[in-house]
Amino acid sequence: MLPAGIRWPDISFRWLALLAAITIGVLIALVGWELYRGSRLAIGQFGPAFLVRSTWNPVTDQYGAWPFIYGTLVSSAIALVIAVPLGVATALYLTELAPIRIRQPVIMVVEMLAAVPSVIFGLWGIFVLIPWLRDHLFVWLKTTLGFLPLFQGPIYGVSMLAAGIVVAIMILPIITSVSREILRSVPNLQREAAYALGATHWEVMRIAVLSYAKRGLFGAAVLGLGRALGETMAVTMVIGNRPEVSASLFAPGYTLASVIANEFTEATTDLYLSSLFELGLVLLAVTILVNAIAQLMLRSLAGSGTGKIN
Amino acid sequence: MQADTSRYTPSARQHAWRKFLSRAMAGLMFLCAVAVMAPIFLVLYFLIREGASALDWNFLTQLPKPSGEVGGGMVNAIVGTFVLLAMAACIGVPVGVMGGIYLAEYGSERANSWIRFLADVLNGVPSIVWGMVVWGLLVVPFKGFSAYAGGVALGLMMIPLVMRTTEEVLILVPQGYREAGLALGIARWKIITVIVVKTAMKGIITGILIATARVAGETAPLIFTVMGNNFWSHSLSEPISALPLQIFSYAISPYDDWHRQAWAGALVLMALILLLNVLVRILSRDRKFT
């Protein structure tokens, strides 16, 4: 043990490090508290009914969160329906089928997609994707699947479906890379056993790999959901920003994050601002819950001795 | 009792079908991989096609023109982005690195797993929420949008990212290095700063660059904190402009010339982020501890 005179830098360094680590907890509490503080007025005014009210009218000072919750859920659901199968299939291709030489380049390309900022996806969405969707994909969907209520009504271009597609592109990298790590952690013995029984490539993947990695892949999807729920700029730019609940995916919608981005600086009354804060609080609660579930699922997997992730 | 084994013996037809199915699924997966890779090429193609034609010397050196007028540039937004990133790094790097040091060098396993868990959860907090929080903490009390507020918002977002990557590289430094230091009677904090952190320096810098690249493109936390500014900001307590913000407001404007400039701005921003990523690759290529 060093004499007390030279121990103080050691002790203060340790405390400094502890302080920095604790900042994480302080930040979470701070975020929650700030949003709660901001939304107290709206919580007092509307109570829990706020979540299911579907009026959003700044003129009469009446607010409800339902159109935004609905829009967030629907656009995220579309994104997951597109991105999970694509991401998992790509991860399977990379771990099971692709020649070793092309694996690294493909991974790099997918990682590059993760580096593109939200606002650039939004810009691309407005000027490239939406015109194409409006003139081609949506028209085709309407003529072939128009009997479903999902694909009826006028086509504007900006829509729930466009937002879902953009968000799907944005969450593809995380779903692909987490799925790839999960699949890599499947022990080779699993595969060899299946091959030894005479299984084909696909049967090995289905029986030995996918069923083994099911839980982890589900965790990857939940992680993607967490990202999709909070996606702001790109969604704001392509979803059409209309607080309506409509069965058609061609109709414009609104999400929790995008209404905050659009209306926060324009909020004229205290109640208006407070309602926006409450939307933020709802968004925070849902994303924290979803992320916590994803982390727990992926973590328990890593700790179960079946091979560490990475 | 004799089991009937005849139904387990595959016929040639079944065999062909299984082989066909396997091939078909492999083809399908290949197509999925192509579909996943397609968007980045489509985005980059349009960025370069639309952005390059609008990108000229004026764009990089002039202030924006009043709405509707043709010409002008985004020099203030480009500088603003660098100013904000520098401020963010001033907050995110020291706190993140020190927190990473605590996780790798001091904390108990139980406390660490909690902090790690919270850091990962914090990473998932939507960026728009950070904007609201910093608005409540810094914009309202100081009665105005400011570059400080934006820098703080981005800096807070960097903390969990930097902390996790720092921890990951520090635990790769061999235990023997620390023991050798202790045997020489060197104080613990000196061992950590002079030996452990120095050994893992490249990895830590890589983590910082990754975090910087991630917040460089953030728009949502800036809308209610720095607000944007069409002129030069003369002080950090004034509203400032940033590339992502400028791209956003130009993209949703009704003017063709502004759309053109939004593409040019997006090209510059993308180039900046890709540059940071290339740096990360170069640094991590011949890294000792990964």
Interface residues (C-beta under 8 A of the other chain):
Chain A: L2 I6 R7 P9 D10 F13 R14 L16 A17 L18 L19 A20 A21 I22 T23 I24 G25 L27 I28 L30 V31 E34 L35 R37 G38 P85 L86 G87 A89 T90 L92 Y93 L94 L97 A98 V106 V109 V110 E111 M112 L113 A115 V116 P117 S118 V119 I120 F121 G122 L123 W124 I126 F127 V128 I169 L172 T176 T200 H201 W202 E203 M205 L223 G226 R227 L229 G230 E231 T232 M233 M237 A257 I260 A261 F264 T265 L276 F277 G280 L283 L284 T287 I288 V290 N291 A292 A294 Q295 R299
Chain B: R18 K19 L21 S22 M25 A26 L28 M29 F30 C32 A33 A35 V36 M37 P39 I40 L42 V43 F46 L47 E50 P94 V95 G96 V97 M98 G99 I101 Y102 L103 E105 Y106 G107 I115 F117 L118 A119 D120 V121 L122 N123 G124 V125 P126 S127 I128 V129 W130 G131 M132 V133 W135 G136 L137 L156 I159 P160 M163 A187 R188 W189 I192 A213 A216 G217 E218 T219 A220 I223 F224 M227 P244 I247 F248 A251 I252 H259 A262 W263 A266 L269 M270 I273 L274 N277
